[in-house]
Amino acid sequence: MSTLDLVIVADAMSEVYETVGPDMTVRELTEMARGRRTRSWPVVDEESVLLGIVTETDLERHILESGRESDEANVRVIDIMTRAVTTCSVNESLRIAFRRFSEGDVQLIPVVDQDGSRTLIGVLRRREMLWAYRELADEHQKLLDKLQVRVRDPREETVQIEAQVAEGNRDITRREIRKLGLSKHLLIALVRRADETFVPSGATRLEEGDVLILLSTGRYREEVEALARRVERGAG
């Protein structure tokens, strides 16, 4: 199983980004774009609902087609933005996100709320996603090599289960991972803690609310499921 299948959009997205309103003029956007590395801006309304996206390409196309600088003060962002926007949600895997970047040939993908409201909650930039993938993939491979674990392809019955450490689960939260008595046939591949995702070591102490990505093969499914139940068991 690739790290692409383990890491989700929430692990790589940025919550620091610039947006523009639909009524901003092209002149204002051109001024804002000068000297900045940003090349794409999500267009949102007053409630942060995604309306579209405007890029440098949209600006260039408008300037070439209009040929009149005076239009910049009259034309608004909503008039030149792209409305059919490629988006993703926080719980989708990076494999899905990579595919959307490739298919759309874009540098930035808005991340919207899962409730269908299209509320913007972050952005996924191509360069940041590649960095997050490389860092986690390197750490994950080092762990697999150290443990001499070879996780098979999903088509060969790889088992992946997510389990969240329950509140009050002292059996899990007060001990190092290496002292939990885990089977040698399963692996805690990743831990998601708040806004951070990392590959745990044997000395890692889990905390309430941590989401664990458990991996093994179909042969040991019952052991993985038993660990998931142990993780999710609360006080008492």
C-alpha positions in Angstrom: 0.0 0.0 0.0 1.4 3.4 -1.0 1.7 6.4 1.2 -0.7 8.0 -1.3 -3.4 5.8 0.1 -2.6 6.6 3.7 -2.2 10.3 3.7 -5.3 12.4 3.2 -5.9 15.9 1.9 -6.1 17.3 5.5 -2.5 16.3 6.1 -1.2 18.3 3.1 -3.6 21.2 2.7 -2.9 24.8 3.8 -5.2 26.8 6.0 -3.3 30.0 5.2 -4.3 31.4 1.8 -5.6 34.4 0.0 -9.1 34.8 -1.4 -10.8 37.5 -3.4 -14.4 38.6 -3.6 -16.5 38.5 -6.8 -16.8 42.3 -6.9 -13.1 43.0 -6.9 -12.1 44.8 -10.1 -9.6 43.4 -12.5 -7.4 46.5 -11.8 -7.4 45.8 -8.1 -6.6 42.1 -8.7 -3.7 43.1 -11.1 -2.3 45.4 -8.4 -2.6 42.7 -5.7 -0.9 40.1 -8.0 2.3 42.2 -8.5 5.3 40.9 -6.8 3.5 37.9 -5.2 4.1 34.2 -5.8 0.4 33.4 -5.7 -0.9 32.5 -9.2 -4.5 31.5 -8.3 -7.1 32.9 -6.0 -10.3 31.2 -4.8 -13.3 33.5 -5.2 -15.7 33.4 -2.2 -18.7 35.3 -1.0 -19.1 36.9 2.5 -19.8 33.5 4.0 -16.7 31.9 2.5 -18.7 29.8 0.0 -16.6 29.0 -3.0 -17.9 30.7 -6.2 -15.1 30.0 -8.5 -11.3 30.6 -9.0 -9.4 33.3 -10.8 -5.9 32.8 -12.1 -3.2 34.8 -13.8 -4.2 33.0 -17.0 -7.7 34.5 -16.6 -6.2 37.9 -16.2 -3.9 37.5 -19.2 -6.8 36.3 -21.4 -9.0 39.2 -20.4 -6.2 41.8 -21.1 -5.4 40.2 -24.5 -9.1 40.0 -25.5 -10.1 43.4 -24.3 -7.0 45.4 -25.3 -8.2 48.4 -23.3 -6.6 49.2 -20.0 -9.7 51.3 -19.0 -11.8 48.1 -18.8 -9.8 47.0 -15.7 -11.7 49.5 -13.6 -15.1 48.3 -14.8 -14.7 44.5 -15.2 -15.0 42.5 -12.0 -13.5 39.2 -10.9 -16.8 37.4 -11.3 -16.8 38.3 -15.0 -13.5 36.6 -15.7 -13.2 33.8 -13.1 -13.5 30.1 -13.9 -16.8 28.7 -12.4 -16.2 25.0 -13.0 -13.7 24.5 -10.3 -11.9 21.3 -9.4 -12.3 20.8 -5.6 -11.5 18.1 -3.0 -12.6 17.3 0.5 -10.4 16.9 3.6 -10.9 13.1 3.9 -9.9 12.2 0.4 -6.6 10.4 -0.2 -3.6 12.1 -1.9 -4.0 9.5 -4.6 -7.3 11.1 -5.6 -5.9 14.6 -5.2 -2.8 13.8 -7.4 -5.2 12.5 -10.1 -7.2 15.7 -10.0 -4.1 17.8 -10.3 -3.0 15.8 -13.3 -6.4 15.8 -15.0 -7.0 19.5 -14.5 -3.4 20.7 -15.0 -3.9 23.1 -12.1 -1.5 24.4 -9.4 -4.1 24.9 -6.6 -7.2 23.0 -5.6 -9.7 24.5 -3.1 -10.7 22.2 -0.2 -14.4 22.5 0.6 -16.5 21.3 3.5 -17.9 17.8 3.3 -21.5 18.9 4.0 -22.1 20.0 0.4 -22.2 23.7 1.2 -19.0 24.4 -0.8 -17.6 26.4 2.2 -13.9 26.9 1.6 -11.8 25.5 4.5 -8.3 25.3 2.9 -6.3 24.9 -0.3 -4.1 22.2 -1.7 -1.1 23.5 -3.6 0.8 21.2 -5.8 4.2 22.1 -4.4 3.0 21.6 -0.8 1.3 18.3 -1.6 4.5 17.0 -3.1 6.5 18.1 -0.1 4.1 16.4 2.4 4.0 13.2 0.4 7.8 13.0 0.1 8.4 13.7 3.8 5.8 11.1 5.0 6.7 8.5 2.4 10.4 8.7 3.4 9.5 8.3 7.1 7.1 5.5 6.4 9.6 3.5 4.3 12.2 3.8 7.0 9.8 2.4 9.5 8.9 -0.5 7.2 12.5 -1.3 6.5 13.4 -1.2 10.2 10.6 -3.6 11.1 11.2 -5.7 8.0 7.6 -5.3 7.1 6.4 -5.8 3.6 2.8 -4.7 3.2 1.2 -6.2 0.1 -0.8 -4.4 -2.5 -4.5 -3.7 -1.7 -5.5 -6.2 -4.3 -3.7 -8.8 -2.3 -6.0 -8.3 0.7 -4.2 -5.5 2.5 -6.2 -4.5 5.6 -6.2 -0.8 6.5 -8.3 0.3 9.5 -8.6 3.8 11.1 -9.2 3.9 14.9 -9.5 6.9 17.1 -8.2 6.7 20.7 -11.2 7.1 22.9 -11.5 9.6 25.7 -10.4 8.1 29.0 -8.7 5.1 27.4 -5.8 4.8 29.9 -4.8 1.5 28.6 -3.6 3.2 25.4 -2.7 6.8 26.4 -0.4 6.2 29.3 2.1 3.8 27.6 4.7 3.9 24.9 3.6 2.1 21.7 6.4 -0.5 22.1 4.9 -1.4 25.5 1.4 -2.0 24.2 2.1 -5.7 23.4 1.1 -5.3 19.7 1.3 -8.3 17.4 4.3 -8.3 15.1 1.9 -8.9 12.2 0.4 -5.4 12.3 1.7 -1.9 12.1 0.6 1.6 13.2 1.6 3.3 10.0 0.6 6.8 10.7 -0.9 8.9 13.5 -3.1 12.0 12.9 -3.1 14.4 15.9 -5.0 17.6 15.4 -3.4 19.3 12.4 -0.3 17.1 12.4 0.3 13.7 10.8 3.4 11.7 11.6 5.0 8.2 11.5 5.2 7.1 15.2 8.2 5.4 16.8 8.2 2.8 19.5 8.6 5.6 22.1 5.6 7.5 20.9 2.9 8.0 23.6 -0.6 8.1 22.1 -3.1 10.8 23.2 -6.8 10.9 23.4 -8.3 11.8 20.1 -5.4 10.5 18.0 -6.5 8.7 14.8 -4.4 5.6 14.1 -3.9 4.1 10.7 -3.5 0.4 11.3 -2.1 -1.9 8.6 -1.7 -5.6 8.1 -2.8 -8.4 5.7 -6.0 -10.3 5.4 -4.6 -13.2 7.3 -4.4 -11.1 10.4 -7.6 -9.1 10.0 -9.0 -10.3 13.4 -5.9 -9.0 15.2 -6.2 -5.6 13.5 -9.9 -5.4 14.4 -9.2 -6.4 18.0 -6.6 -3.6 18.3 -9.1 -1.1 16.8 -11.6 -2.1 19.4 -9.0 -1.7 22.1 -8.1 1.8 20.9 -11.7 2.9 20.7 -12.7 1.6 24.1 -13.3 4.4 26.5 -13.1 4.6 30.3 -14.7 1.6 32.0 
